Amino acid sequence: MKIDLTDTTASKINKALVKGRRAIGTPAVGMVLTLVIVTDEENAYDALKAANDASREHPSRTLVVIKRVSRSPRDRTKSRLDAEVQVGADAGTGETIILRLYGEVADHAQSVVLPLLLPDAPVVVWWPVNAPLDPARDPLGALAQRRVTDSYAAEKPIDELRARADNYEPGDTDLAWTRITPWRSMLAAALDQIDCEVISAEVQGEQYNPSVELLAMWLADRLHVHVRRGVSAGPGLTEVRMLTSTGPIRLYRPAGGLALLTLEDQPDRAVALKRRETAELMAEELRRLDPDDTYASALRFGVDRLGGGSSVGVAAAATASAAASSAETSAAPASSALALAPALGSGSGSGSTDDGDVDRPTPAQMPAVKKADTQQ
């Protein structure tokens, strides 16, 4: 059921919700959260479709905030709020309110959204595109316990990651991080199967894909090893290779559906590692609303601290890292690092960044990692 309201108010919208629920015979409210989607007309349909699909797992009241651009100075002085209320089959398993803000009211969207939030329920704000530089201090973001952005949708994804690191607050998250959850699970499970020491690693994927950068930063942050960021034709994230004391570990996904996991002295195995839709990513994010300290720590590691360039430069960087550890243990890691060039520089999907990446610091020159503040 759909109810259109023109030049309306939040009070009239709430009355329309009650009227719609009674008309379809479901007066009880069984929703667990409020999802606020801040977007534009171009991306509203796709975002709302993903939210409705995710609502099958998380029944929610979805508020779509669309700030309409006024064409003339006269229009900008006229404030108007139009709304479309959807209940029943048209709104998934919850309720949907599409809000179109005109004129000055577009600068005060939080005043419109606040009376429509579910009482005593968590609030999640999602920016599918054009997220603010500091989501926690955005007027709408300040209403939420969880703030979801997508650096992949930004014009300059790598600069977006840097901005997210500078302005991170507990509760911030990124769908680029959510996309690599299966990869992180698979790599952690692979390392659990063998007793080894990881010497170095390489992550390969599309050049401007923030998920590839985040996975590389996560490995470098958690394993405290040199991680090289390589470039491949994609799609998305294609390969992770780790050089360990017992041999190489390789997780390779050439087409975006099925991946091949290779461990030393074990048969190769095919594993499901498909590229997930936005609805699946949002459903995962809505399962937990507490701060993600692992994401914060990986994000703050910094894109600029990842290795790049030729495999010779990677071998030299790994050798420097091994020499800086201790006199007693430097010999073995250094000799392993010399084998890094053929191990990481060959095989399907391999690539290299431009020559400027060779000047990136070695692990021995890197400053201490800024960890997430768990006290916040």
C-alpha positions, -999 to 999 in steps of 0.1 A, spaced: 0 0 0 13 35 -9 2 68 4 14 100 -13 17 132 8 25 166 -7 37 196 13 33 176 45 47 174 80 62 147 102 29 145 122 9 138 91 34 111 80 30 93 113 -8 94 110 -5 80 75 17 51 88 -10 42 114 -37 45 87 -18 23 64 -11 -4 90 -47 -6 99 -58 -8 63 -37 -39 57 -46 -54 90 -12 -53 107 -14 -26 134 14 -41 155 50 -28 150 76 -56 149 106 -37 136 140 -39 152 157 -7 140 155 25 119 175 26 87 180 61 73 193 62 37 207 95 25 209 96 -12 198 113 -44 171 106 -70 196 88 -93 206 62 -67 174 61 -45 158 31 -64 188 8 -61 195 17 -24 158 12 -15 157 -22 -33 188 -33 -13 173 -21 19 140 -39 13 159 -72 6 179 -68 37 147 -61 57 138 -98 53 165 -105 79 162 -73 98 126 -58 98 131 -21 99 115 13 93 134 27 63 136 64 58 149 76 25 161 112 26 164 128 -8 175 165 -9 161 180 -41 181 207 -58 162 239 -64 165 253 -99 161 290 -91 168 314 -61 130 318 -57 126 280 -53 154 279 -28 135 302 -4 104 279 -5 105 250 20 85 219 12 84 183 23 68 156 2 65 120 14 56 86 0 46 61 27 48 24 19 35 -4 40 28 -41 34 43 -59 4 56 -26 -11 79 -21 18 95 -55 23 89 -67 59 89 -33 75 78 2 66 93 27 41 90 65 40 105 83 11 111 120 20 119 146 -6 131 179 9 130 212 -10 144 246 -2 157 255 32 143 224 49 169 203 30 195 219 53 177 206 84 169 170 74 176 159 110 145 179 122 124 160 97 139 125 105 139 128 143 101 125 149 99 95 125 125 73 143 113 42 160 113 47 198 139 28 218 154 12 187 189 15 172 194 39 143 216 32 113 225 58 87 237 47 53 251 69 25 252 48 -7 270 78 -25 284 112 -15 291 104 21 302 133 43 339 135 52 330 132 89 299 110 92 298 111 130 296 149 130 270 151 102 236 162 116 220 129 105 250 108 114 249 122 149 215 105 154 229 70 147 247 42 165 260 29 132 271 49 102 276 30 69 295 45 39 309 30 7 343 43 -4 339 23 -36 313 48 -48 336 77 -42 352 95 -71 387 90 -55 384 58 -33 419 60 -19 415 96 -8 382 86 7 400 59 28 424 85 41 395 108 51 378 79 68 410 71 88 414 108 98 378 111 110 370 77 123 346 74 153 333 42 169 303 31 149 317 40 115 320 13 89 324 9 52 308 -15 27 343 -18 11 353 -35 44 322 -57 44 330 -70 10 362 -87 22 347 -106 51 347 -139 32 384 -133 22 394 -126 58 376 -157 71 392 -179 44 427 -166 51 423 -169 89 411 -205 84 440 -213 62 466 -200 87 448 -220 115 455 -253 95 493 -250 96 519 -240 122 540 -213 105 554 -178 105 542 -154 79 572 -136 63 555 -114 38 523 -111 17 509 -96 -15 473 -86 -23 462 -81 -59 431 -65 -74 418 -36 -94 438 -5 -91 412 18 -75 393 -8 -55 393 2 -18 385 -33 -7 419 -44 -20 436 -17 1 417 -26 32 425 -63 30 462 -54 25 461 -30 55 443 -57 76 470 -83 68 498 -58 76 482 -47 108 474 -81 122 505 -100 110 530 -72 114 547 -81 80 554 -63 48 524 -64 25 527 -55 -12 498 -40 -31 497 -54 -66 474 -45 -95 454 -69 -117 427 -66 -142 400 -77 -117 372 -81 -112 376 -67 -78 399 -85 -54 416 -114 -73 445 -129 -53 463 -131 -19 497 -147 -16 515 -152 17 551 -164 20 555 -185 52 582 -204 69 566 -237 56 558 -225 21 535 -202 2 498 -199 7 477 -187 -22 440 -177 -25 432 -170 -61 398 -159 -75 400 -153 -113 364 -147 -122 345 -135 -90 327 -167 -82 349 -197 -73 384 -194 -57 413 -218 -55 431 -222 -21 466 -236 -23 486 -247 8 520 -264 10 518 -302 10 480 -302 7 458 -307 -23 444 -276 -39 408 -270 -30 380 -249 -46 361 -226 -23 330 -205 -28 340 -168 -28 314 -150 -48 310 -112 -52 280 -103 -31 251 -79 -38 246 -47 -18 216 -63 0 238 -91 14 264 -65 25 238 -44 43 223 -75 60 257 -84 73 263 -48 86 229 -48 104 237 -80 123 261 -61 146 258 -25 157 288 -23 181 320 -6 171 343 -26 148 377 -22 164 393 -45 138 382 -22 110 394 8 129 428 -7 134 432 -18 98 420 16 85 444 36 107 473 15 94 473 37 64 472 32 26 506 49 23 523 23 44 516 -5 20 544 -18 -1 544 -15 -39 565 -14 -70 587 -42 -84 592 -75 -67 629 -66 -62 619 -37 -41 596 -59 -21 624 -84 -14 646 -55 -3 619 -42 20 613 -76 35 650 -81 40 653 -47 58 624 -57 81 641 -90 90 674 -73 97 657 -49 121 642 -76 143 672 -91 160 707 -105 153 697 -140 164 667 -143 141 676 -122 111 693 -148 90 663 -171 84 637 -144 75 662 -126 53 669 -157 33 632 -163 30 627 -127 19 652 -132 -10 628 -158 -23 600 -133 -23 606 -120 -58 598 -152 -76 571 -161 -52 552 -129 -55 562 -117 -89 550 -147 -110 517 -165 -116 483 -156 -130 469 -122 -121 502 -107 -111 509 -71 -117 527 -41 -104 520 -5 -94 538 24 -110 575 31 -102 567 58 -76 556 31 -52 592 18 -48 599 48 -26 574 38 0 589 31 34 601 -3 45 586 -19 76 617 -9 96 611 28 87 573 27 95 560 45 126 541 26 152 505 16 142 478 37 158 454 12 173 417 17 178 407 33 211 387 6 229 378 29 257 354 50 236 
